Amino acid sequence: MRPKPILDLLESVRVQSKYPDEILVIDGSTNNETLLVLENNKFPSLQYYKVDSKDRGLTKQRNFGIAKVGDGIEVVCFLDDDTILDVNYFREIEKTYELHPSALGVGGYISNEDVWHFVGSNYKSSIKEYYYDGWKKIDGSRFVLRKKIGIDSNTKPGFLPEFSHGRSISFLPPSDKIYEVEQLMGGVSSFRKEVFRTFQFSTYFEGYGLYEDADFTLRLSKTGKLFVNTAAKLGHYHDSSGRPNQFLYGKMVVRNGWYVWRVKHLNPSLKAKFKWHVITLLLTFIRFINIFTTSKRKDSFFEFLGRLVGWFSLLLKKPELP
């Protein structure tokens, strides 16, 4: 349901220094607008598939696409349709597999969402800053608050603490280095094709599929290594079309977040459980405060309500773990 963004993405693929051997578009649209755009704009090696309701949804469409990948393909890349690639994106992904032959997956790096500054190795950051590997940026208000009350993440970016609520790979700096991680963002990820002989994206994550990428890569990382190459850059230009309403989004944040946490840490300690609930309720409260501090009051209210309902629903019925 995003014909213009996917065309922009494909135009950035067209000029890649390493053009992909195969491009699969798995379209879950309920209209033909994406098909018409692709019929009017031809791209080499592109195959288009329109799926019906039984295969519609992020995880189902990814699994559908994996089954269509050609026999000679060694690495499968996934891209959100609202991204734009730097010209060397695929070459940098390929280079990472060459440098790390044991890698099961490699992620790209979103470069347009944060402003980083290089400050060197002896910099002492303030509580309002985030510092990593010689780089700093302004830290998010939720993390500043967590630091003040002693419940900040205690792991490197891309690793999930025992109480979950870690820092994602967006907290890796634009250093052009390769970092080992245990989770990747699905819309900028790649995996060796052989991985899919034993792993699939979980159909627990229906429809929009929030956190399906964390679930998949956390399970995969238990069997081998994953990396992010911060030189494999792309821009992410968030497109609101095709996304759920804020109430459902807020509910998914909590319930899907609980599911991912417990898939990774099946038997967390009592202290970790307490921290998970405290941070979840703290983030819910912050969304409540946003009703009065942002211009998107309606969105903040319904997301707050969704998070609250999601948390209470865990007391009544938790998601079934695999």
Secondary structure, DSSP 8 states (H G I E B T S, - for coil): --HHHHHHHHHHHHT-SS--S-EEEEE--SSSHHHHHHHHS--TTEEEEE--GGG-SHHHHHHHHHHHS-TT--EEEEE-TTEEE-TTHHHHHHHHHHH-TTEEEEEEEE-SS---EE--TT----TTEEEETTEEEE--HHHHHHHHTT----S-TT---TT-----GGGS-SSS-EEEES---TTEEEEEGGGGGT----TTS-TT-TTHHHHHHHHHHTTSEEEEEEEEEEEE----TT---HHHHHHHHHHHHHHHHHHH-SS--HHHHHHHHHHHHHHHHHHHHHHHHSS-HHHHHHHHHHHHHHHHHHHH------
